């Protein structure tokens, strides 16, 4: 029975560390630029987009599709970086063990 109690205690400690890490990641940011810096997106480790910067040279009323593609690419790249940051931090806590539903 003692082994089970120790296991439960360890699981609770890990859960607290994970929750704390997730809160801290909401404060950290990643940045992604595409098109040679024409579009830049900043998002949090919690995957909230904070800022989109568009170089005025990227705004061509005759080619709105290109600008849309640049924005989409920058957002996707920023989200990918945010997920990678979270996975790296999570791996440090769990020792590389992936816990379903945690990220």
Buried (B, 14 or more C-beta within 10 A) or exposed (E): EEEEEEEEEEEEEBEEBBEEBBEEBEEEBBBBBBBEEBBBBBBBBBBEBEEBBBBEEBEEEEEEEBBEBBBEBBBEBBBEBBBEBBEEBBEEBBEEEEEEEBB
